[in-house]
Amino acid sequence: MGFKEEIGEDLAKAGRIVRSGWGEKISIGILIGHLESVTPQQVHEYISSQKDLFDNISEEEWEHYRKMVEGISISNIDTTRVMAELKKRRLDILQIMTNTTGGFDWLDSQVKRLRKNLGLTNVL
């Protein structure tokens, strides 16, 4: 193996090590990022119509997200953890989810879809 290949392998390994501490943050960031531009009214409409938050994500984008979390344990990503992040970052949306019939179930389905699309075999 040449010097260039060794450097490439070392950089890839270092990237996985660095990302390992950020895997959960990256995963939650994907979900929160998609909620960033969503208004409380839109969230209410998504819940009421059971619309999927991730419908507009292409397979290429999912592949990019899967590569971001490749080799990282993100098994702790669940609805409770996402709700805690929403409480910090988007309390307005969390309140809509909490106060809308089916809101928790809708969020739970979005978290499950996120986990599935990121390639986790153990979907909660």
Backbone hydrogen bonds in HBPLUS format (Angstrom, degrees):
<---DONOR---> <-ACCEPTOR-->    atom                        ^
c    i                          cat <-CA-CA->   ^        H-A-AA   ^      H-
h    n   atom  resd res      DA  || num        DHA   H-A  angle D-A-AA Bond
n    s   type  num  typ     dist DA aas  dist angle  dist       angle   num
A0006-GLU N   A0002-GLY O   3.00 MM   4  6.30 160.2  2.04 154.5 160.5     1
A0007-ILE N   A0003-PHE O   2.93 MM   4  6.18 161.7  1.97 154.8 159.3     2
A0008-GLY N   A0004-LYS O   3.00 MM   4  6.22 158.3  2.05 143.6 149.9     3
A0009-GLU N   A0005-GLU O   2.89 MM   4  6.18 157.2  1.94 150.9 156.4     4
A0010-ASP N   A0006-GLU O   2.87 MM   4  6.10 162.3  1.91 151.0 156.3     5
A0011-LEU N   A0007-ILE O   2.84 MM   4  6.04 159.2  1.88 153.8 159.4     6
A0012-ALA N   A0008-GLY O   2.99 MM   4  6.17 156.6  2.05 144.8 151.3     7
A0013-LYS N   A0009-GLU O   2.90 MM   4  6.11 160.3  1.94 151.6 156.9     8
A0014-ALA N   A0010-ASP O   2.86 MM   4  6.05 161.7  1.89 148.6 154.1     9
A0015-GLY N   A0011-LEU O   2.86 MM   4  6.02 153.0  1.93 144.8 152.6    10
A0016-ARG N   A0012-ALA O   3.03 MM   4  6.34 151.4  2.12 145.4 152.3    11
A0017-ILE N   A0013-LYS O   3.02 MM   4  6.33 156.4  2.07 150.4 156.9    12
A0018-VAL N   A0014-ALA O   2.89 MM   4  6.12 167.2  1.91 155.4 158.5    13
A0019-ARG N   A0015-GLY O   2.88 MM   4  5.97 163.4  1.91 146.9 152.3    14
A0020-SER N   A0016-ARG O   2.91 MM   4  5.90 136.1  2.10 138.9 149.8    15
A0022-TRP N   A0019-ARG O   2.64 MM   3  4.86 145.2  1.76 109.7 122.1    16
A0023-GLY N   A0019-ARG O   2.85 MM   4  5.81 111.7  2.32 157.8 176.1    17
A0026-ILE N   A0022-TRP O   2.75 MM   4  5.95 157.6  1.80 163.6 170.8    18
A0027-SER N   A0023-GLY O   3.00 MM   4  6.20 165.7  2.02 149.2 152.9    19
A0028-ILE N   A0024-GLU O   2.88 MM   4  6.06 173.4  1.89 156.4 158.4    20
A0029-GLY N   A0025-LYS O   2.77 MM   4  5.71 145.6  1.88 136.2 147.4    21
A0030-ILE N   A0026-ILE O   2.96 MM   4  6.28 137.1  2.15 144.7 154.9    22
A0030-ILE N   A0027-SER O   3.16 MM   3  5.24 129.2  2.43  95.8 108.2    23
A0031-LEU N   A0027-SER O   3.44 MM   4  6.88 158.5  2.49 147.2 150.3    24
A0032-ILE N   A0028-ILE O   2.82 MM   4  6.06 177.4  1.82 164.5 165.1    25
A0033-GLY N   A0029-GLY O   2.68 MM   4  5.49 150.8  1.76 136.5 146.2    26
A0034-HIS N   A0030-ILE O   3.16 MM   4  6.34 144.1  2.29 137.7 145.7    27
A0034-HIS N   A0031-LEU O   3.13 MM   3  5.27 124.4  2.45  97.2 110.7    28
A0035-LEU N   A0031-LEU O   3.17 MM   4  6.50 127.3  2.46 136.9 151.2    29
A0035-LEU N   A0032-ILE O   2.92 MM   3  4.94 134.8  2.13  97.1 110.9    30
A0036-GLU N   A0032-ILE O   2.91 MM   4  6.06 116.4  2.32 142.8 160.1    31
A0036-GLU N   A0033-GLY O   3.29 MM   3  5.02 147.7  2.40  91.5 100.8    32
A0038-VAL N   A0035-LEU O   3.11 MM   3  5.03 151.8  2.19 101.7 110.3    33
A0042-GLN N   A0039-THR O   3.06 MM   3  5.13 116.4  2.48  98.1 113.2    34
A0043-VAL N   A0039-THR O   3.01 MM   4  6.38 157.5  2.06 154.8 161.2    35
A0044-HIS N   A0040-PRO O   2.96 MM   4  6.25 158.7  2.01 149.9 155.4    36
A0045-GLU N   A0041-GLN O   2.97 MM   4  6.28 153.8  2.04 145.1 152.4    37
A0046-TYR N   A0042-GLN O   2.76 MM   4  6.07 155.5  1.82 152.8 160.0    38
A0047-ILE N   A0043-VAL O   2.90 MM   4  6.14 165.7  1.92 155.4 158.5    39
A0048-SER N   A0044-HIS O   2.88 MM   4  6.04 169.5  1.89 151.7 155.2    40
A0049-SER N   A0045-GLU O   2.92 MM   4  5.96 156.2  1.98 147.6 153.4    41
A0050-GLN N   A0046-TYR O   2.75 MM   4  5.45 107.6  2.27 135.6 152.4    42
A0051-LYS N   A0046-TYR O   2.84 MM   5  4.65 142.3  1.98 133.2 140.3    43
A0050-GLN N   A0047-ILE O   3.15 MM   3  4.87 150.7  2.24  96.4 105.3    44
A0055-ASP N   A0052-ASP O   3.41 MM   3  5.57 167.7  2.43 112.1 111.7    45
A0057-ILE N   A0054-PHE O   3.13 MM   3  5.54 169.1  2.14 121.3 122.4    46
A0062-TRP N   A0058-SER O   3.02 MM   4  6.43 158.8  2.07 150.6 156.6    47
A0063-GLU N   A0059-GLU O   2.89 MM   4  6.12 153.9  1.96 145.7 152.9    48
A0064-HIS N   A0060-GLU O   3.02 MM   4  6.33 150.7  2.11 142.6 150.2    49
A0065-TYR N   A0061-GLU O   2.93 MM   4  6.29 159.4  1.98 152.6 157.7    50
A0066-ARG N   A0062-TRP O   2.78 MM   4  6.04 155.8  1.84 152.8 160.0    51
A0067-LYS N   A0063-GLU O   3.00 MM   4  6.24 152.7  2.08 145.1 151.9    52
A0068-MET N   A0064-HIS O   3.06 MM   4  6.37 144.9  2.19 142.8 152.8    53
A0069-VAL N   A0065-TYR O   3.24 MM   4  6.58 143.3  2.38 145.9 153.9    54
A0070-GLU N   A0067-LYS O   3.37 MM   3  4.91 159.2  2.42  93.5  99.4    55
A0072-ILE N   A0069-VAL O   3.02 MM   3  5.36 152.2  2.10 139.9 136.2    56
A0077-ILE N   A0074-ILE O   3.18 MM   3  5.80 165.1  2.20 119.1 121.2    57
A0082-VAL N   A0078-ASP O   3.01 MM   4  6.31 159.4  2.05 155.1 161.4    58
A0083-MET N   A0079-THR O   2.85 MM   4  6.05 155.6  1.91 149.7 156.6    59
A0084-ALA N   A0080-THR O   3.05 MM   4  6.33 149.0  2.15 143.5 151.4    60
A0085-GLU N   A0081-ARG O   3.13 MM   4  6.49 151.5  2.21 144.1 151.3    61
A0086-LEU N   A0082-VAL O   2.84 MM   4  6.14 157.1  1.90 152.1 159.1    62
A0087-LYS N   A0083-MET O   2.90 MM   4  6.09 147.4  2.00 143.4 152.2    63
A0088-LYS N   A0084-ALA O   3.31 MM   4  6.62 141.5  2.47 136.3 144.9    64
A0088-LYS N   A0085-GLU O   3.08 MM   3  5.17 125.1  2.39  96.5 110.2    65
A0089-ARG N   A0085-GLU O   2.87 MM   4  6.09 155.7  1.92 152.0 159.6    66
A0090-ARG N   A0086-LEU O   2.67 MM   4  4.75 149.0  1.76 126.7 137.5    67
A0093-ILE N   A0090-ARG O   3.08 MM   3  5.51 123.8  2.41 107.8 120.1    68
A0094-LEU N   A0090-ARG O   3.06 MM   4  6.39 162.2  2.09 154.1 159.7    69
A0095-GLN N   A0091-LEU O   2.90 MM   4  6.06 157.6  1.95 151.7 156.6    70
A0096-ILE N   A0092-ASP O   3.29 MM   4  6.55 149.8  2.39 136.0 143.4    71
A0097-MET N   A0093-ILE O   2.94 MM   4  6.26 163.7  1.96 155.0 159.1    72
A0098-THR N   A0094-LEU O   2.85 MM   4  6.05 157.4  1.90 151.3 157.8    73
A0099-ASN N   A0095-GLN O   2.91 MM   4  5.97 150.4  1.99 143.6 151.2    74
A0100-THR N   A0096-ILE O   2.95 MM   4  5.83 115.9  2.37 145.9 158.0    75
A0103-GLY N   A0100-THR O   2.84 MM   3  5.20 153.9  1.91 142.2 139.9    76
A0106-TRP N   A0102-GLY O   2.87 MM   4  6.04 154.2  1.94 151.0 158.7    77
A0107-LEU N   A0103-GLY O   2.97 MM   4  6.21 167.2  1.98 151.6 154.3    78
A0108-ASP N   A0104-PHE O   2.85 MM   4  6.04 161.3  1.89 151.3 157.2    79
A0109-SER N   A0105-ASP O   2.91 MM   4  6.15 152.6  1.99 145.1 152.0    80
A0110-GLN N   A0106-TRP O   3.00 MM   4  6.34 145.4  2.12 146.2 156.3    81
A0110-GLN N   A0107-LEU O   3.06 MM   3  5.02 119.7  2.44  94.0 109.4    82
A0111-VAL N   A0107-LEU O   2.94 MM   4  6.26 154.7  2.01 154.1 160.8    83
A0112-LYS N   A0108-ASP O   2.97 MM   4  6.22 159.0  2.01 148.5 154.4    84
A0113-ARG N   A0109-SER O   2.96 MM   4  6.12 154.2  2.03 139.8 147.0    85
A0114-LEU N   A0110-GLN O   2.91 MM   4  6.12 156.0  1.97 144.4 151.2    86
A0115-ARG N   A0111-VAL O   2.95 MM   4  6.22 165.8  1.97 152.9 155.9    87
A0116-LYS N   A0112-LYS O   2.91 MM   4  6.11 162.5  1.94 150.2 155.3    88
A0117-ASN N   A0113-ARG O   2.84 MM   4  5.98 169.2  1.85 155.7 158.5    89
A0118-LEU N   A0114-LEU O   2.94 MM   4  6.07 133.4  2.16 144.3 156.7    90
A0120-LEU N   A0115-ARG O   3.09 MM   5  5.58 162.5  2.12 163.4 158.1    91
A0119-GLY N   A0116-LYS O   2.97 MM   3  5.28 156.2  2.03 107.6 114.7    92
